[in-house]
Amino acid sequence: MPTLRELILAAKLADLADHWLEARCCGATRLPLAMLADQRAGVTVRAVVDRLRCRQCGGKPASVVLIEHGAAGATGRGGSPEGWRLAL
C-alpha cells in the first residue's frame, strides 16, 4: 500500500492546486501549486520536486514540504494560523 508521501508525489499539480510547496536550502521559497499547474498541465508533484534547485548554491533543497497555504499568518482550513505541513 502506498504511503501518503508517495500518493502526493504521484498526484498531478492540478489535484493539489489549493496548496503550496516550500523548499528550504540556503533560503526558503514558497511555490503555489495552482500557478505551476497552469503552466505545466498534467505534470506530477514528483516531477517538480525532482527539478527544484537552490538559487544560491545550485544544489537540491535540504527539505521540501507540502503546505496548506502560502500566506504566513493566514488562517488555514484546519484552524491553525500556519496550517498543516507534510514533508516530502
MARBA-3410 file (N, C-alpha, C, O; in Angstrom, 1 decimal):
88
0.8,-1.2,0.0,0.0,0.0,0.0,0.9,1.2,0.0,1.8,1.3,0.8 ~ 0.6,2.2,-0.9,1.5,3.4,-1.0,1.3,4.3,0.3,0.2,4.3,0.8 ~ 2.3,5.0,0.6,2.3,5.9,1.7,1.6,7.2,1.3,1.5,7.5,0.1 ~ 1.3,8.1,2.2,0.7,9.4,1.9,1.7,10.2,1.1,1.3,10.9,0.1 ~ 3.0,10.1,1.4,4.0,10.8,0.7,4.1,10.4,-0.7,4.1,11.2,-1.6
4.0,9.1,-1.0,4.1,8.5,-2.3,2.9,9.0,-3.1,3.0,9.3,-4.3 ~ 1.7,9.0,-2.5,0.5,9.4,-3.2,0.5,10.9,-3.6,0.1,11.2,-4.7 ~ 1.1,11.7,-2.7,1.2,13.1,-3.0,2.2,13.4,-4.1,1.9,14.1,-5.1 ~ 3.3,12.7,-4.1,4.3,12.8,-5.1,3.8,12.4,-6.5,4.2,12.9,-7.5 ~ 2.9,11.4,-6.5,2.4,10.9,-7.8,1.2,11.7,-8.3,0.8,11.6,-9.4
0.7,12.6,-7.4,-0.5,13.4,-7.8,-0.2,14.5,-8.8,1.0,15.0,-8.9 ~ -1.1,14.8,-9.7,-1.0,15.9,-10.6,-1.0,17.2,-9.9,-1.7,17.4,-8.9 ~ -0.3,18.2,-10.4,-0.3,19.5,-9.7,-1.7,20.1,-9.6,-2.1,20.7,-8.6 ~ -2.5,19.9,-10.6,-3.9,20.4,-10.6,-4.7,19.8,-9.4,-5.6,20.4,-8.9 ~ -4.4,18.6,-9.1,-5.2,17.9,-8.0,-4.9,18.5,-6.6,-5.7,18.4,-5.7
-3.7,19.2,-6.5,-3.4,19.8,-5.2,-3.2,21.4,-5.4,-2.5,22.0,-4.7 ~ -3.9,21.9,-6.3,-3.8,23.3,-6.7,-4.0,24.3,-5.6,-3.6,25.5,-5.6 ~ -4.8,23.9,-4.5,-5.1,24.8,-3.4,-3.9,24.9,-2.4,-4.0,25.6,-1.5 ~ -2.8,24.1,-2.7,-1.7,24.0,-1.7,-0.4,24.6,-2.3,-0.4,25.0,-3.5 ~ 0.6,24.6,-1.5,1.9,25.2,-1.9,3.0,24.2,-1.5,2.9,23.4,-0.7
4.1,24.4,-2.2,5.4,23.7,-1.9,6.3,24.7,-1.2,6.4,25.9,-1.7 ~ 7.0,24.3,-0.2,8.0,25.2,0.4,9.3,24.4,0.3,9.5,23.3,0.8 ~ 10.3,25.1,-0.3,11.7,24.5,-0.5,12.6,25.3,0.4,12.6,26.5,0.4 ~ 13.5,24.6,1.1,14.4,25.2,2.0,15.8,24.7,1.7,16.0,23.5,1.6 ~ 16.8,25.6,1.6,18.2,25.3,1.5,19.0,26.4,2.1,19.0,26.6,3.3
19.6,27.3,1.3,20.2,28.5,1.7,19.2,29.6,2.1,19.6,30.6,2.7 ~ 18.0,29.4,1.7,16.9,30.3,2.0,15.6,29.5,1.9,15.7,28.3,1.8 ~ 14.5,30.2,1.8,13.2,29.5,1.7,12.4,30.1,0.6,12.4,31.3,0.5 ~ 11.7,29.3,-0.1,10.8,29.7,-1.2,9.5,28.9,-1.1,9.5,27.7,-0.9 ~ 8.4,29.6,-1.3,7.1,29.0,-1.4,6.5,29.1,-2.8,6.5,30.2,-3.3
6.1,28.0,-3.3,5.6,28.0,-4.7,4.1,27.5,-4.7,3.8,26.5,-4.2 ~ 3.2,28.4,-5.2,1.8,28.0,-5.3,1.6,26.9,-6.4,2.0,27.1,-7.5 ~ 1.0,25.8,-6.0,0.8,24.7,-7.0,-0.2,25.1,-8.1,-0.1,24.6,-9.2 ~ -1.1,26.0,-7.7,-2.1,26.5,-8.7,-1.3,27.2,-9.9,-1.7,26.9,-11.1 ~ -0.3,28.0,-9.6,0.4,28.7,-10.7,1.2,27.6,-11.5,1.2,27.7,-12.7
1.8,26.7,-10.8,2.6,25.7,-11.5,1.7,24.8,-12.4,2.0,24.4,-13.5 ~ 0.5,24.5,-11.9,-0.5,23.7,-12.6,-0.9,24.4,-13.9,-1.1,23.7,-14.9 ~ -1.1,25.7,-13.8,-1.5,26.5,-15.0,-0.4,26.4,-16.1,-0.7,26.4,-17.3 ~ 0.9,26.4,-15.7,2.0,26.4,-16.6,2.4,25.0,-17.1,3.0,24.8,-18.1 ~ 2.0,24.0,-16.3,2.5,22.6,-16.6,1.4,21.6,-16.4,1.4,20.8,-15.5
0.5,21.6,-17.3,-0.7,20.7,-17.3,-0.3,19.3,-17.3,0.6,18.9,-18.1 ~ -0.8,18.5,-16.4,-0.5,17.0,-16.4,0.8,16.6,-15.7,1.1,15.4,-15.6 ~ 1.5,17.6,-15.2,2.8,17.3,-14.5,2.5,16.9,-13.1,1.6,17.4,-12.4 ~ 3.3,15.9,-12.6,3.2,15.4,-11.2,4.0,16.3,-10.2,4.9,17.0,-10.6 ~ 3.6,16.2,-8.9,4.4,16.9,-7.9,5.8,16.3,-7.9,6.7,17.1,-7.7
6.0,15.0,-8.1,7.4,14.5,-8.1,8.2,15.1,-9.1,9.4,15.4,-8.9 ~ 7.7,15.4,-10.3,8.5,16.0,-11.4,8.9,17.4,-11.0,10.1,17.8,-11.3 ~ 8.1,18.1,-10.3,8.5,19.5,-9.9,9.5,19.3,-8.8,10.6,20.0,-8.8 ~ 9.3,18.5,-7.8,10.2,18.3,-6.6,11.6,17.9,-7.1,12.6,18.4,-6.7 ~ 11.7,17.0,-8.1,12.9,16.5,-8.6,13.7,17.6,-9.3,15.0,17.5,-9.4
13.0,18.6,-9.9,13.7,19.6,-10.6,14.1,20.9,-9.8,14.8,21.7,-10.2 ~ 13.6,20.9,-8.5,13.9,22.1,-7.7,15.4,22.2,-7.4,16.1,21.2,-7.1 ~ 15.9,23.4,-7.5,17.3,23.7,-7.1,17.4,25.0,-6.4,16.6,25.9,-6.6 ~ 18.4,25.1,-5.5,18.6,26.3,-4.7,19.2,27.4,-5.6,20.1,27.1,-6.4 ~ 18.7,28.6,-5.5,19.2,29.7,-6.3,20.6,30.1,-5.9,21.4,30.7,-6.7
20.9,29.9,-4.6,22.2,30.3,-4.1,23.3,29.3,-4.3,24.4,29.7,-4.8 ~ 23.1,28.1,-4.0,24.2,27.1,-4.1,24.0,26.1,-5.3,25.0,25.4,-5.6 ~ 22.9,26.1,-5.9,22.6,25.3,-7.1,22.3,23.8,-6.7,22.0,23.0,-7.7 ~ 22.3,23.5,-5.5,22.0,22.1,-5.1,20.5,21.8,-4.9,19.7,22.8,-5.0 ~ 20.2,20.6,-4.6,18.8,20.2,-4.3,18.5,20.8,-3.0,19.3,20.9,-2.1
17.2,21.2,-2.7,16.8,21.7,-1.4,17.1,20.7,-0.3,17.0,19.5,-0.5 ~ 17.4,21.3,0.9,17.6,20.4,2.0,16.2,19.8,2.4,16.2,18.7,2.9 ~ 15.1,20.5,2.2,13.8,20.0,2.5,12.8,20.6,1.6,12.9,21.7,1.1 ~ 11.8,19.8,1.3,10.6,20.2,0.5,9.4,19.8,1.3,9.3,18.6,1.7 ~ 8.5,20.7,1.5,7.3,20.5,2.3,6.0,20.9,1.5,6.0,22.0,0.9
5.0,20.1,1.6,3.7,20.5,1.0,3.0,21.2,2.2,2.9,20.6,3.3 ~ 2.5,22.4,1.9,1.9,23.2,3.0,0.5,23.6,2.6,0.2,23.6,1.4 ~ -0.4,23.8,3.6,-1.8,24.1,3.3,-1.9,25.3,2.5,-2.8,25.4,1.6 ~ -1.2,26.4,2.9,-1.3,27.7,2.2,0.0,28.4,2.3,0.9,28.1,3.1 ~ 0.2,29.4,1.4,1.5,30.1,1.4,1.5,31.4,2.2,2.6,31.9,2.3
0.4,31.8,2.7,0.4,33.1,3.4,0.7,32.9,4.8,-0.1,32.3,5.6 ~ 1.9,33.4,5.2,2.3,33.3,6.6,1.3,34.0,7.5,1.0,35.2,7.2 ~ 0.8,33.4,8.6,-0.1,34.0,9.5,-1.6,34.0,9.1,-2.4,34.4,9.8 ~ -1.8,33.4,7.9,-3.2,33.3,7.4,-3.9,32.2,8.2,-3.2,31.2,8.6 ~ -5.2,32.2,8.3,-5.9,31.1,9.0,-6.1,30.0,8.0,-6.7,30.2,6.9
-5.7,28.8,8.3,-5.9,27.7,7.5,-7.2,27.0,7.7,-7.9,27.3,8.7 ~ -7.6,26.1,6.8,-8.9,25.5,7.0,-8.9,24.6,8.2,-10.0,24.3,8.8 ~ -7.7,24.1,8.6,-7.7,23.3,9.8,-7.8,24.1,11.1,-7.8,23.6,12.2 ~ -7.9,25.4,11.0,-8.0,26.3,12.2,-6.7,26.8,12.7,-6.6,27.6,13.6 ~ -5.6,26.2,12.2,-4.2,26.6,12.7,-3.8,27.8,11.9,-3.9,27.9,10.7
-3.2,28.9,12.5,-2.6,30.0,11.8,-1.6,29.6,10.7,-1.6,30.3,9.7 ~ -0.8,28.6,11.0,0.2,28.2,10.0,-0.3,27.1,9.1,0.3,26.8,8.1 ~ -1.5,26.4,9.4,-2.0,25.4,8.6,-1.1,24.1,8.8,-0.2,24.1,9.6 ~ -1.5,23.1,8.0,-0.7,21.8,8.1,0.5,21.8,7.2,0.5,22.5,6.2 ~ 1.4,20.9,7.5,2.7,20.8,6.7,3.0,19.3,6.6,2.8,18.5,7.5
3.4,18.8,5.4,3.8,17.4,5.2,5.1,17.4,4.4,5.2,17.8,3.3 ~ 6.2,16.9,5.1,7.5,16.7,4.5,7.4,15.8,3.3,6.9,14.7,3.4 ~ 8.0,16.2,2.2,8.2,15.3,1.0,9.6,14.9,0.9,9.9,14.1,0.0
END
